[in-house]
Amino acid sequence: MSSMNLRSKLGATVFKTNGQREDEGESKVEPYVGLEFDTPEAAQEFYNTYATQTGFKIRIGQLYRSRVDGSVISRRYVCSKEGFQTTSRTGCPAFIRVQKGDSGKWVLANIKKEHNHDMDVSGDVDGGDVSGGEVQTPVTQKKAPPPPKPTATPRSGIRSADGDGSSGILDLKRLKRGEMEPESESQPLGDPFKGLEFNSANEAYKFYNNYAANLGFKVRIGQLFRSKNDGSITSRRFVCSKEGHQHPSRVGCGAFMRIQHDDSGRWVVDRLSKEHNHELDSPETTTRRKNSKSSKEELAAGLDNLDLLETNGGLSLVERDRGSGIGSRWYNVLLEYFQSRQAEDTGFFYALEVDNSRLMSVFWADGRSRFSCTQFGDVVIFDTSYRSGSYSVPFASFYGINHHRQPVLLACALISDESEDSFTWVFKTWVRAMSGRRPVSIIADQDKPIQNAISTVFPATHHRFSAWQILQKERENLGALWSIDEFKFEYEACISQTQTASEFDSAWNLLTTKYNLKDNVWLKEMYITRKSWVPLYLKSTFFAGIPVNGSTKPYFDPFLTPQVPLNEFLIRYEKAIEHHREEERKEDFSSFNSQIVLHTKDPLEEQCRRLYTITVFKVFQKELLESYTYVGIKINIEGAISRYLVQRCGNGDERNTVAFNGSNLNITCSCRMFEFEGVLCRHALKVFQIMNIREIPSRYILHRWTKNAKYGILRDVDSGGGGQDFKALMVWSLREEAHSYIDAGAASIERYKLAFEILQEGRRNLCWQN
C-alpha cells in the first residue's frame, strides 16, 4: 500500500493511518488483511469505529513483545464478548491483529469478522466492558451517553491484600474519569515535601500527577512493597517516566516520590527526590499528553483486584486475587491434562487444595521429575518469579541441578495466594510426592510466609535467599548510599570477603557505625537472617556449586512469558520440558561417547575422566591444574591428622588450611569447596600429591556428578542417603528402566515376544532368590 494516508469514510469522520480524523461524507469501510496504519492506536480507533457501525463493542486483547529488545510488535483487538470470564461473554471469536512491519507501519495481519451473538443495531455501544482485564475503547457518539446506574460496582481499582479503602487502592478508573482534579478541598496542593500526608494512595497519586503536569514531566507507578506479616501494601513509589534505562527514551532520571502507610492509616511522603537529569516539557505539553489515552492507560483503567508494578519498561498488571482461589477455567483445563497424563505415565502425581469448593492451589510432578528428585533433589530452587513481574499466572516451579549442571524439573505448582498456609501446603505436598525426601538446601525468596513454611516443613533444610531479591532490596533500602563507591566497596567486602563469624561481625559493626546505619530496620533484619545470604555461612552446605551472588536462569524461560494465555500455557510448558530433556540427552551422549584430553599423567585425572560427566570433569581438571601452582607446608600433627598450610606460589594473601587423616584418607579444606560444590578443591588435591595418593576415595566422587547418575544406585553408601532414600531410588530407577524396556519391547510383535520371555525369565530368577 502506498505511503499516503489511508482515507476511510466512517460515519461523519475520515481516519488517516496516523489516527487523525477529517470531516467527510458518510460511508462504511470494512477491515481487510494488508490494511496499514501508522500506529497501533490508529488501528484501534479504526476497528472501534467499524465496531460502532456494525453493532458491537471492542476490547484490547493481547500484545506481543520482541524477544530481542522487548518492544511491542503485535496487538490484538477483540470483540467485547470474547472469552467466558463473565456471564455476558459468549466466547466470540471476532478480532483483528495488527503487526509491526519492517517499514515501521502497523499492518492488519489477521482478521475474523464472524460473531457468535446478536449485534446491537441500535448503535448504543458506548461504555466499556471492563470485566476480565480488558478495556472497551472509547467511542465518539453524536448522542449523550446514558446516565450512570445507581448500583455500586462491587470491585474496582487496583487493590491491596486486605481490600481496605485506606490500604493502598489505586483506583485508575476513577482517576481517568476525574482526570487529576483534587478529590476534595482537603487534598494538598503545591510542591511535595517530606511529611506531606494523604488520606489514600489514590490521593497521593493524583497529587503527584498534578505536580508533574505543572512542572513539565510525566509520572509512572513504580515499585510497591508489602508487609512481611500480612502481605498488605506498606509503601508505593511514583517515579518520573524517564526513570530507568529499559527503553531508549529513558535516561535514568532519579526523580520520585515515595509514600509510606503509617499506623494511623494515612499515607505519608517519606522519601522524595525532585532533581531531574533531563529537560522538562512545557506544562501545556505535559497536560496534553496526560489527557491523551494510551493503550496502557486504557488497559489499566478497567482492571480490578490487581497490583500495578513497574517492570520491563512499562506498567505491568499482576493478579493478586488473594483468598479467591484459582479460577474454574484453570481447574477444568488442568484436571483434564492431569488425567490424560496419568493414563500415559503411572508415576504422574497431582494434588489439589480445595477450600469451600474453591480451587486454592495445585501441585503436580510427572514420573520423570519424581525420579529426577531421587537423583538431584538434594538442592532445590523454588522459583516464584511470577511474584516480582507481570505474570498473569501464579506459577511456581521446583527445579534442581543435574549431573551436567543443567536445570532439571522436579515439580510445579499454581499458588492461589502468598500466605504461609499456601506455601506450607505446597511444601507438604512435595514431601508426599517425593516419598518423604526433603532437600539438603533450598534457594527461595526471603519473604516471611516462605521462610516460615520452609522452617515448618523442611526444618533441617538450609534456606538460602534468592540473590536477585537481595540485590533488589539492597538498592531500595540503602538509598543514596548505594551510589557511593566507597560505601559499596566496603559493604561488598564485608559480605563477600570475611572468612569467619568474628570477622564479619567486626566489619558489619564498623560499616553500620561509620555510615550511621545502626537504626536501619532493613539492615537489622538482614543481620538476624545472615546465615541465609552471607557466603561465609553458606559455604559449608551443599548447593551444587550455584554461586551465592549469582542467579540461575528460570527453568521455563523463555517458554513461559508473563502474559501467556491459558490456551497456550500447557503447550509451552511441555515444550520447555522437552527442550531441557533433549539437552540432557545430548550431554549424556557426549559424556559416554567423547573423551576430554588429559593434561597430566596424574592417575587422579584419569580416574575422574572415567567417572565424571564432561561438564563436572572440566571443573575438576581446572582444580587439578591449579594445584600445581600451589605449595603445601605441614604446620602440625595431631595423632593421625596432619594439617597443611596451602598457598599459591608467590602470593601469600591466599591461604587455606587442609586437614588430612592418614588412617582413613579423610580430607577437609577451609575453603569448603567440596562441601559447597561436591568437587575436591586445588588445596586438597595438593595435599593428595604430597601424600602420593593415587586414587580419590569414593566418598569424594559424588554419584550425582557421574555419568551413571541416572542409572541404578551405584553411588557409594558414604556419599549420603538413608534407607528411605535408597528405597525410593530403587523404585524410581527400576520404573525408569521399565519405561524404556516397554517402549523397546512394544515396537513390533517380534520384539514383544522376546521382551516378554526375558521378563518372565527375570521374574523367575528374582523369585528363586527369595
C-alpha positions in Angstrom: 0.0 0.0 0.0 1.3 3.5 -0.7 2.6 5.7 2.0 -0.2 8.2 1.5 -2.8 8.5 4.2 -5.5 5.8 4.0 -8.9 7.5 3.9 -11.8 5.5 5.1 -15.1 7.4 5.3 -16.6 6.2 8.5 -19.8 7.9 9.6 -19.0 11.6 9.9 -15.3 11.1 10.1 -12.3 10.1 8.0 -9.5 8.1 9.5 -5.9 8.5 8.4 -3.3 5.8 9.2 -1.9 8.1 11.8 -5.1 8.1 13.7 -6.2 11.6 12.8 -9.8 12.5 11.6 -11.1 14.7 8.9 -14.7 15.6 8.3 -16.1 13.9 5.2 -19.3 12.3 3.9 -20.6 9.1 5.3 -19.8 5.6 4.1 -18.6 2.4 5.6 -15.2 0.6 5.2 -14.5 -3.0 6.0 -11.2 -4.1 7.6 -9.1 -6.4 5.4 -5.7 -8.1 5.6 -2.9 -5.8 4.5 -4.5 -2.5 5.7 -1.8 -0.3 7.1 -1.7 2.2 10.0 0.9 4.5 11.3 0.3 3.5 15.0 -1.5 0.7 16.9 -3.7 3.4 18.3 -4.8 4.3 14.8 -5.7 0.7 14.2 -7.6 0.6 17.5 -9.6 3.7 16.6 -10.3 2.3 13.1 -11.6 -1.0 14.5 -13.6 0.8 17.1 -15.4 2.9 14.6 -16.1 -0.2 12.4 -17.5 -1.9 15.5 -19.7 1.0 16.3 -21.3 0.9 12.9 -21.6 -2.9 12.9 -23.1 -3.0 16.4 -20.6 -4.5 18.8 -18.0 -3.2 21.3 -14.3 -4.0 21.4 -11.7 -4.7 24.0 -7.9 -4.5 23.9 -6.6 -8.1 23.6 -3.1 -9.5 23.9 0.1 -7.7 22.9 3.3 -9.5 21.9 6.9 -8.3 22.5 10.1 -8.8 20.7 12.4 -11.2 22.4 15.3 -9.1 21.2 14.5 -5.7 22.7 11.2 -6.1 24.4 9.4 -3.7 22.1 5.7 -4.3 21.2 5.5 -6.0 17.8 1.9 -7.2 17.6 -1.5 -6.3 19.1 -5.0 -7.8 19.1 -8.3 -6.0 19.4 -11.2 -8.3 20.1 -15.0 -8.3 20.5 -16.1 -7.4 24.0 -17.8 -10.7 24.2 -14.6 -12.7 23.7 -13.9 -15.2 26.4 -16.0 -16.6 29.2 -14.8 -14.6 32.2 -18.3 -13.2 32.8 -21.8 -14.3 32.1 -22.2 -11.6 29.5 -19.4 -13.1 27.3 -20.1 -15.8 24.7 -16.6 -16.7 23.6 -17.0 -14.5 20.5 -14.1 -15.2 18.1 -14.2 -11.9 16.2 -10.9 -9.9 16.3 -8.2 -8.1 14.3 -4.5 -8.4 14.8 -2.0 -5.8 13.7 1.7 -6.4 13.3 4.6 -4.0 13.1 6.3 -4.3 9.7 9.9 -3.6 8.8 8.9 -0.2 7.5 7.5 0.8 10.9 3.9 0.6 9.7 1.3 -1.5 11.5 -0.3 -4.0 9.1 -3.5 -5.8 9.7 -2.2 -9.4 9.6 -5.2 -11.4 10.8 -8.9 -10.9 11.0 -12.1 -12.7 11.9 -15.4 -11.0 11.2 -17.9 -13.6 12.3 -19.6 -13.1 15.7 -21.5 -15.8 17.7 -24.0 -13.4 19.2 -26.6 -10.8 18.0 -25.4 -7.3 17.0 -26.6 -4.1 18.7 -28.2 -2.5 15.8 -29.4 0.5 17.9 -25.9 1.9 17.8 -25.8 2.3 21.6 -22.5 0.7 22.2 -21.0 3.4 24.3 -19.4 2.5 27.6 -16.7 0.0 28.4 -16.8 -3.7 29.1 -14.1 -3.7 31.7 -14.6 -7.1 33.2 -11.9 -9.7 32.9 -9.0 -7.4 32.5 -9.5 -5.7 29.1 -10.9 -2.3 28.2 -13.5 -1.1 25.8 -12.0 1.6 23.6 -13.9 4.9 23.9 -16.3 5.7 21.1 -17.2 9.1 19.8 -21.0 9.4 19.8 -23.3 12.0 18.5 -25.7 11.5 21.3 -25.1 11.9 25.0 -24.1 8.8 26.9 -26.8 7.3 29.3 -26.6 8.4 32.9 -24.7 6.0 35.2 -26.7 3.4 37.0 -27.1 3.9 40.8 -25.9 0.5 41.6 -22.4 0.3 43.1 -19.6 -1.6 41.4 -18.6 -4.5 43.7 -14.9 -4.2 42.9 -12.9 -1.5 41.2 -9.4 -0.2 41.0 -6.1 -1.8 41.9 -6.4 -3.3 45.4 -4.1 -4.4 48.1 -4.4 -7.6 50.0 -6.9 -6.5 52.6 -9.2 -4.6 50.3 -9.4 -1.7 52.8 -10.1 1.5 51.1 -7.3 3.2 53.0 -4.7 0.5 52.5 -3.4 1.3 49.1 -6.1 1.1 46.4 -5.1 2.9 43.2 -8.4 3.3 41.5 -7.4 4.1 38.0 -11.0 4.0 36.7 -11.8 7.0 39.0 -8.5 8.7 38.1 -9.4 8.5 34.4 -13.0 9.7 34.8 -12.0 12.6 37.1 -8.6 13.2 35.4 -6.4 14.7 38.1 -8.6 17.3 39.7 -8.4 17.4 43.5 -10.8 15.0 45.2 -11.8 17.5 47.8 -10.7 20.7 49.3 -8.6 18.8 51.8 -6.3 17.4 49.2 -2.8 19.0 49.4 -1.8 21.4 46.6 1.6 22.8 45.6 5.0 21.1 45.8 5.6 17.7 47.5 7.7 17.6 50.7 8.7 15.0 53.3 6.0 14.6 55.8 3.1 15.5 53.4 0.1 13.4 54.3 -2.7 11.9 52.2 -5.9 10.1 53.0 -5.3 7.4 50.4 -2.8 6.3 47.8 -5.2 7.5 45.1 -5.0 11.0 46.5 -1.2 10.9 46.6 -1.0 9.6 43.0 -3.3 12.3 41.7 -1.4 15.0 43.6 1.9 13.9 42.2 0.4 13.8 38.7 -0.8 17.3 39.0 2.5 18.4 40.3 4.3 16.7 37.4 1.9 18.2 34.8 2.6 21.7 36.2 6.3 21.2 36.3 6.6 19.5 32.8 7.2 15.8 33.2 5.1 12.6 33.3 4.7 10.0 36.0 4.9 6.2 36.2 3.9 4.0 39.0 7.0 2.4 40.4 7.5 -0.4 42.9 5.2 -1.3 45.8 6.3 -3.0 49.0 4.3 -5.4 51.2 4.2 -6.2 54.8 6.1 -9.4 55.7 3.4 -10.2 58.3 0.1 -9.9 56.4 1.1 -9.0 52.8 -0.7 -5.6 52.9 0.9 -2.8 50.9 3.1 -0.6 53.1 4.6 1.8 50.6 4.5 2.9 47.0 6.8 4.8 44.7 5.8 7.2 41.9 8.6 8.0 39.5 9.4 10.2 36.5 8.5 8.5 33.3 12.2 8.7 32.3 13.4 6.6 35.2 15.4 3.5 34.4 17.1 2.6 31.1 14.8 -0.1 29.8 13.8 2.0 26.8 15.8 4.4 24.6 13.6 7.3 25.7 14.6 6.7 29.3 17.6 8.4 30.8 17.8 7.0 34.3 16.0 10.0 35.9 16.2 9.9 39.7 13.1 12.0 40.5 10.5 10.2 42.6 8.1 10.4 45.5 7.6 7.5 47.9 4.6 7.3 50.3 4.5 5.1 53.4 1.4 3.7 55.2 1.6 4.8 58.8 -0.1 3.4 61.9 -2.9 6.0 61.7 -3.9 4.7 58.3 -2.7 7.8 56.4 -0.1 7.8 53.7 3.0 10.0 54.3 5.7 11.1 51.9 8.9 9.6 53.5 11.3 9.8 50.6 11.5 12.4 47.8 13.8 13.5 45.0 12.9 16.5 42.8 16.0 16.6 40.7 15.6 15.5 37.0 18.6 14.8 34.7 16.7 15.8 31.5 15.0 18.9 30.2 11.3 19.2 31.2 8.5 19.8 28.8 6.2 22.8 29.0 3.2 22.3 31.3 0.9 22.6 28.3 2.6 19.7 26.5 2.5 17.5 29.6 -1.1 18.2 30.2 -2.0 17.4 26.6 -0.1 14.1 26.9 -1.7 13.3 30.2 -5.2 13.8 28.8 -4.5 11.6 25.8 -5.3 8.0 26.1 -2.6 5.4 25.6 -3.4 1.8 25.3 -1.6 1.1 28.5 -3.7 3.6 30.4 -6.9 2.1 28.9 -5.7 -1.4 29.9 -5.2 -0.2 33.4 -8.5 1.6 33.6 -10.7 -1.5 33.5 -8.8 -4.0 35.7 -9.7 -4.7 39.3 -8.1 -6.6 42.1 -4.6 -6.1 40.7 -1.2 -4.8 41.8 0.5 -2.3 39.4 4.2 -2.8 39.1 6.9 -1.1 37.0 8.7 -3.9 35.1 10.2 -4.5 31.7 9.8 -0.9 30.8 6.1 -0.4 31.4 3.1 -0.8 33.6 2.6 -4.5 34.5 -0.7 -5.7 35.9 -0.3 -8.6 38.3 -3.2 -10.6 39.6 -3.2 -10.9 43.3 -6.6 -12.5 43.9 -5.8 -13.3 47.5 -8.1 -15.9 49.0 -10.3 -16.2 46.0 -8.6 -19.3 44.6 -7.7 -20.3 41.1 -10.5 -19.8 38.5 -12.7 -22.6 37.3 -11.3 -22.4 33.9 -7.9 -23.4 35.2 -9.5 -26.3 37.2 -11.2 -27.8 34.1 -8.1 -27.4 31.9 -5.6 -28.7 34.4 -7.8 -31.6 35.6 -8.2 -32.8 32.0 -4.5 -32.5 31.4 -3.6 -34.4 34.7 -5.9 -37.2 33.9 -4.6 -37.7 30.4 -1.0 -37.6 31.6 -1.8 -40.1 34.4 -3.1 -42.5 31.8 0.2 -42.4 30.0 2.5 -42.0 33.0 1.8 -44.2 36.0 4.3 -42.1 38.0 2.4 -38.9 37.4 1.3 -37.2 40.7 -1.0 -34.3 41.3 -2.8 -32.8 44.2 -5.5 -30.1 44.5 -6.1 -27.8 47.6 -9.8 -27.1 47.8 -11.4 -24.7 50.3 -15.2 -24.3 50.4 -15.5 -25.7 46.8 -12.8 -23.2 45.6 -9.6 -24.4 44.0 -6.9 -22.8 46.0 -3.5 -24.3 45.0 -2.4 -27.1 42.6 0.7 -29.3 42.7 1.9 -31.8 40.1 5.0 -33.8 39.1 5.4 -36.3 36.3 7.2 -39.6 36.8 10.4 -38.4 35.2 10.5 -35.4 37.6 9.9 -37.6 40.6 12.7 -39.9 39.5 15.0 -36.9 39.0 14.3 -35.9 42.6 15.8 -39.1 43.9 19.0 -38.2 42.0 19.1 -34.4 42.1 16.7 -33.4 44.8 19.4 -32.6 47.3 19.5 -28.9 46.1 16.1 -27.3 45.1 15.4 -23.9 43.6 11.9 -22.8 44.4 11.3 -20.3 41.6 8.4 -17.9 42.2 9.4 -15.3 39.5 5.7 -14.6 38.9 5.6 -12.7 42.2 8.0 -10.0 41.0 6.9 -9.5 37.4 3.8 -9.1 35.3 2.9 -12.8 35.2 -0.8 -13.4 34.9 -0.4 -17.0 36.2 0.7 -17.6 39.8 3.0 -20.4 38.6 5.9 -21.7 40.7 8.4 -24.4 39.9 10.8 -26.6 41.8 13.9 -27.5 39.9 17.3 -28.9 40.7 20.8 -29.2 39.0 21.5 -32.4 37.2 24.9 -34.2 36.6 25.6 -31.9 33.7 24.9 -28.8 35.8 21.8 -28.2 33.8 18.4 -27.3 35.4 16.2 -30.3 35.9 12.5 -30.0 36.6 11.3 -31.6 39.9 7.7 -30.3 40.3 5.3 -27.4 39.6 2.5 -25.6 41.4 -0.1 -22.9 41.0 -0.3 -20.9 44.2 -3.6 -19.1 44.9 -2.2 -16.5 47.3 1.0 -15.7 49.0 0.1 -16.8 52.5 2.1 -19.0 54.8 -0.7 -21.6 54.6 -0.5 -21.8 50.8 3.3 -22.3 50.8 3.1 -24.8 53.6 0.5 -26.9 51.7 2.7 -26.8 48.6 5.8 -28.0 50.5 4.0 -30.7 52.4 2.6 -32.0 49.1 6.2 -32.0 47.8 7.1 -34.4 50.6 4.2 -36.7 49.8 5.0 -36.7 46.1 8.8 -37.4 46.7 8.4 -40.3 49.0 9.3 -38.3 52.1 12.5 -36.9 50.6 13.5 -33.4 51.9 16.2 -31.3 50.3 19.6 -30.6 51.9 19.3 -27.0 50.8 16.7 -24.8 49.1 17.0 -21.4 47.3 13.9 -19.4 47.7 12.6 -15.9 48.3 13.2 -14.1 51.6 9.6 -13.3 52.4 8.3 -14.3 55.8 5.5 -16.6 54.6 8.0 -18.6 52.6 10.6 -18.6 55.4 8.1 -19.8 57.9 6.7 -22.5 55.6 10.2 -23.9 54.9 11.1 -24.0 58.6 7.9 -25.8 59.3 8.1 -28.5 56.5 11.8 -28.6 55.9 13.3 -27.9 59.4 16.7 -29.4 58.6 17.0 -27.8 55.2 19.3 -24.8 54.8 17.2 -21.9 53.2 19.2 -19.6 51.1 17.7 -16.3 49.9 17.4 -15.6 46.2 20.4 -13.4 45.0 18.3 -11.2 42.7 15.9 -10.4 45.6 18.7 -9.5 47.9 20.2 -7.2 45.3 16.9 -5.5 44.7 16.3 -4.9 48.4 19.8 -3.6 48.9 19.3 -0.9 46.3 15.9 0.1 47.7 16.8 0.1 51.4 20.3 1.6 51.2 19.1 4.5 49.2 21.6 7.1 48.1 24.5 5.2 49.9 24.3 2.6 47.1 25.6 5.2 44.6 28.7 6.0 46.7 31.6 3.9 45.5 33.4 3.8 48.8 30.4 2.6 50.7 29.6 0.0 48.1 33.2 -1.3 48.2 33.2 -1.6 52.0 29.7 -3.2 52.0 30.6 -5.9 49.5 33.9 -6.6 51.2 32.1 -7.1 54.4 29.6 -9.5 52.8 31.9 -11.4 50.4 35.4 -11.3 51.8 35.1 -12.1 55.5 36.2 -15.6 56.4 35.0 -16.1 60.0 31.9 -15.0 62.0 34.0 -12.7 64.2 35.5 -11.0 61.1 32.0 -10.5 59.7 30.6 -9.1 62.9 33.6 -6.7 63.2 33.3 -5.5 59.6 29.4 -5.2 59.9 29.6 -3.1 63.1 32.3 -0.8 61.6 30.2 -0.3 58.5 26.9 0.5 60.2 28.7 2.8 62.7 30.6 4.7 60.0 27.6 5.4 57.8 25.1 5.9 60.7 23.1 2.8 59.9 22.6 1.3 63.3 18.9 2.1 63.3 18.3 0.9 59.7 15.4 -1.5 60.1 16.1 -3.5 57.0 19.8 -4.0 57.9 18.8 -5.2 61.4 16.6 -7.8 59.8 19.3 -8.8 57.4 21.8 -9.3 60.2 19.4 -11.6 62.0 19.0 -13.7 58.9 22.7 -13.5 57.8 23.0 -17.3 57.7 20.6 -17.4 54.8 22.5 -15.0 52.5 26.1 -14.2 53.6 28.6 -16.5 51.8 30.5 -17.2 55.0 27.6 -19.0 56.4 26.6 -20.9 53.3 29.9 -22.4 52.1 29.6 -25.4 54.4 26.3 -26.5 52.9 25.9 -28.3 49.6 24.4 -26.1 46.9 25.7 -27.9 43.8 28.1 -25.0 43.2 25.3 -22.5 42.4 27.1 -19.2 43.1 25.9 -17.3 46.2 25.9 -13.9 44.4 24.6 -15.3 41.2 21.1 -16.4 40.0 20.2 -19.4 37.9 18.1 -18.9 34.8 14.5 -19.8 35.4 13.7 -23.3 34.1 10.8 -22.1 31.9 12.5 -19.0 30.5 11.8 -18.0 27.7 9.0 -20.5 27.0 6.5 -19.1 29.6 6.2 -15.4 29.2 4.4 -13.2 31.7 1.1 -12.9 29.9 0.9 -16.4 28.4 -2.8 -17.1 27.8 -4.5 -20.2 29.3 -4.9 -22.0 26.0 -1.1 -21.8 25.4 0.1 -22.4 28.9 0.3 -26.2 28.8 1.7 -26.3 25.3 4.6 -24.0 26.2 5.0 -25.9 29.5 5.6 -29.1 27.7 7.8 -27.5 25.0 10.1 -26.3 27.8 10.3 -29.7 29.4 11.1 -31.4 26.1 13.7 -28.8 25.3 15.6 -29.4 28.6 15.3 -33.1 28.5 16.6 -33.1 24.9 19.6 -31.0 26.1 20.2 -33.6 28.9 20.1 -36.4 26.3 22.7 -34.6 24.2 25.0 -34.2 27.2 24.5 -37.9 28.2 25.5 -38.9 24.7 28.6 -36.7 24.7 29.8 -37.9 28.2 29.6 -41.6 27.2 31.0 -41.1 23.7 33.6 -38.3 23.9 36.9 -38.2 25.6 38.4 -35.0 27.1 42.1 -34.6 26.6 44.2 -35.3 29.7 46.7 -32.6 30.6 48.8 -34.5 33.2 49.9 -38.0 33.9 48.3 -37.9 37.3 46.1 -41.1 37.8 43.6 -38.9 39.6 42.9 -37.1 36.4 42.3 -40.4 34.5 40.1 -41.7 37.3 37.8 -38.7 37.2 37.6 -38.5 33.4 36.3 -42.1 33.5 33.7 -41.3 36.2 32.5 -37.7 35.9 30.4 -36.1 33.2 32.3 -33.8 30.8 31.0 -30.7 32.5 32.0 -31.7 36.0 35.3 -33.2 34.9 36.2 -29.8 33.4 35.7 -28.3 36.9 37.8 -31.0 38.5 40.5 -30.7 35.8 40.8 -27.0 36.4 41.3 -27.5 40.1 43.9 -30.2 39.4 45.9 -28.0 37.1 45.7 -25.1 39.5 47.1 -27.3 42.3 50.4 -27.4 40.6 50.8 -23.7 41.2 50.4 -24.1 45.0 52.7 -25.2 47.7 51.7 -27.1 50.9 53.6 -26.8 54.2 52.8 -29.1 57.1 52.1 -27.0 60.2 51.2 -29.5 62.8 50.3 -33.1 63.6 47.6 -34.3 66.0 47.5 -38.1 66.0 46.6 -39.4 62.6 45.6 -35.9 61.4 48.2 -33.7 59.7 47.4 -30.0 58.9 48.9 -28.2 55.9 49.0 -24.5 55.0 48.4 -24.4 51.3 49.0 -21.2 49.3 49.7 -20.0 45.8 53.3 -19.8 44.8 54.5 -16.1 45.2 51.2 -15.0 46.7 50.9 -15.0 50.4 47.5 -13.5 50.5 45.5 -16.6 49.6 46.0 -19.2 52.3 43.9 -22.2 53.2 44.3 -24.9 55.8 43.9 -28.6 54.9 43.4 -31.3 57.4 44.3 -34.9 56.3 43.7 -38.1 58.2 46.2 -40.7 57.1 44.2 -43.6 58.6 41.0 -43.2 56.6 42.1 -40.7 53.9 39.5 -38.1 55.1 40.4 -34.6 54.0 38.9 -31.2 54.6 39.8 -27.7 53.5 39.0 -24.4 55.0 37.7 -23.1 51.6 34.8 -25.6 51.8 34.6 -26.2 48.0 33.8 -29.9 48.4 31.1 -29.2 50.9 29.5 -26.4 48.8 30.1 -27.8 45.3 30.8 -31.6 45.6 34.2 -31.5 43.8 37.6 -31.5 45.6 39.5 -28.2 45.6 43.0 -27.5 44.4 44.2 -27.2 48.0 43.0 -30.8 48.9 44.5 -32.1 45.7 47.8 -30.5 46.5 47.9 -32.5 49.8 47.0 -35.7 47.9 50.0 -35.0 45.7 52.3 -34.5 48.7 51.0 -37.7 50.3 51.2 -39.6 47.0 47.5 -40.6 47.0 46.9 -42.3 43.6 43.1 -42.7 43.8 40.4 -40.4 45.1 38.4 -42.1 47.8 34.9 -43.0 46.6 33.3 -40.7 49.2 34.7 -37.7 47.3 33.3 -38.8 44.0 29.6 -37.8 44.4 27.4 -40.2 42.4 25.2 -37.2 41.4 28.1 -35.8 39.3 28.9 -39.1 37.5 28.0 -40.3 34.0 25.9 -43.1 35.7 23.9 -40.7 38.0 20.7 -41.6 36.2 21.3 -45.4 36.2 20.9 -47.7 39.1 22.1 -47.0 42.7 25.8 -47.2 42.0 26.7 -44.4 44.4 28.9 -45.1 47.4 27.0 -45.6 50.7 29.2 -43.0 52.3 28.1 -40.3 49.9 24.8 -39.9 51.6 21.3 -41.2 52.0 19.4 -43.3 54.4 17.2 -46.4 54.0 14.2 -44.4 52.8 16.4 -42.6 50.2 17.6 -45.9 48.8 14.1 -47.4 48.8 12.8 -44.5 46.7 15.8 -44.5 44.5 15.4 -48.2 43.8 11.7 -47.9 42.9 12.2 -44.9 40.6 15.3 -46.4 39.0 13.6 -49.6 38.2 10.5 -47.7 37.0 12.5 -45.5 34.6 14.3 -48.5 33.2 11.0 -50.4 32.8 9.6 -47.5 30.8 12.5 -47.8 28.3 12.1 -51.5 28.2 8.4 -51.3 27.5 8.9 -48.8 24.7 11.6 -51.0 23.1 9.5 -54.2 23.5 6.3 -52.8 22.1 8.0 -51.7 18.8 6.9 -54.9 17.0 5.3 -58.3 17.6 8.7 -60.0 17.4 10.3 -57.6 20.0 7.2 -58.0 22.2 7.7 -61.8 22.3 11.4 -61.5 23.1 10.8 -58.8 25.7 8.0 -60.9 27.4 10.3 -64.0 27.5 13.1 -62.0 29.0 10.7 -60.5 31.6 9.4 -64.0 32.6 12.9 -65.3 33.0 13.9 -62.4 35.1 10.9 -62.7 37.3 11.7 -66.4 37.9 15.2 -65.6 38.8 14.1 -62.9 41.3 11.6 -65.4 42.9 14.3 -68.1 43.2 16.5 -65.7 45.1 13.7 -65.1 47.7 
